[in-house]
Amino acid sequence: MHLPPYLRERCDFSTLTMESGSFIEDDLRTQYSDMLYSVQTNSGKGYIHTVVEHQSRPEKLMAFRLLRYSIAAMQRRVTLPVVIPLLFYHGTTSPYPYTTQWLDCFADPELAESVYRQAFPLVDITTIPDEEILTHRRVALLQLVQKHIRTRDMLELAVELATLIEKWHYSKEQCKSLLYYIAKAGNIIDGEGFIRNLAEKHRLTGRIL
């Protein structure tokens, strides 16, 4: 009865079932309690997460907290369900003074909406030509390795990798981390030969070994 009509009409409340679990942080259990219900909708199983606020003063960022709880409930499911957050408030300030739209919690809500209501930016390294990757300055080394880590014998890239290491002056620790990554996940037929070849290309032995 407390949900807006457009949500109520999609739910079969005869299937409403209490689920196990709580998503309230341990240090906040004296201020909030919560219950999770499952319900069948016209597009499959969904959930209603109810939060009861026990403190007298409302929390300004409660909309963001409810989003966090909803995401925590989603993560327990194999298929990502819709979790409807529902806050029961009975504080001393009336009516409830803060937004219930989580995007309004940001310092720049307009920017936040433009970021979080569209597809996230994707850098698909697998589709970028090697020639273009080599122009990406200090990140070129990591991107080149990531692109070919499982598809090519990394020994074939020894010249390019050695050139990038020398050009951008990576630290000994960075080089060791890179070699560990290649040895752990890479397609390498002769690991020792790869390291030796890489070191010999530009006299990098002191930095790598």
Beta strands, then each sheet from edge to edge (+ up, - down):
strand 1: 11-19
strand 2: 32-41
strand 3: 44-53
strand 4: 83-88
sheet 1: 1+ 2- 3+ 4+
end
